[in-house]
Structures are given as structure tokens and as C-alpha cells.
């Protein structure tokens, strides 16, 4: 289990109308490797709105159709639910993910230096 992995999760919440939803792990690797039972994930939706908090993803990441990672909707999921591996976000795309996460959390990336 690694940061950037996509997993298909069965009925992640009662509020989700879909029987399955794909999520990508966005937690830092040290947390993923720890004894914590949950990790922070971003859901994948087929809808794309071009927001700075969304990252386009698709077949290159193992998904069936072009979709969008929604960093405005981060959730904590039990590691035990992440069993159906779908694919992985290429390391070259992580800066795009990091920018979307920063935008979603209102963090000014220049203030981190």
C-alpha cells in the first residue's frame, strides 16, 4: 500500500449513491506504513469541473474512463477496506496532486519554504 495507489471500495459510506467508488491514498507514506488503521484518501468521480482542487486521472492510472480526483472531499478510510488495487498515480504527477491538496486546504505552497 503506497501513496498514490488507487483502490476500488465497496459502498464507502451510506451517503454515496454508488455501490463502488475508487479512492486514491493521499496520506504520507510513514502514516501508511504505521499501525494506524486508517489513511486519508481522495475520491474519484467521472465528473470533472476543472477546479484547482481536482486532478484529471484515467486509463493511465488503471481507471476505466477519464475521471477526476477530488481533493475537496478527503476522507479517512480503514486500510482494511483498501483491498481491490486499481492502479497508481505516476510520481511525475505528484506535484499536480500536491498543488490540488494545497488548494483544497488553503495552504500557500510558497509559505512552506
Helices and strands as residue ranges (DSSP letters): E 5-10, E 20-25, H 29-32, E 38-45, E 54-57, G 59-61, E 67-78, G 79-81, E 84-88, G 91-93, H 94-104, G 109-112
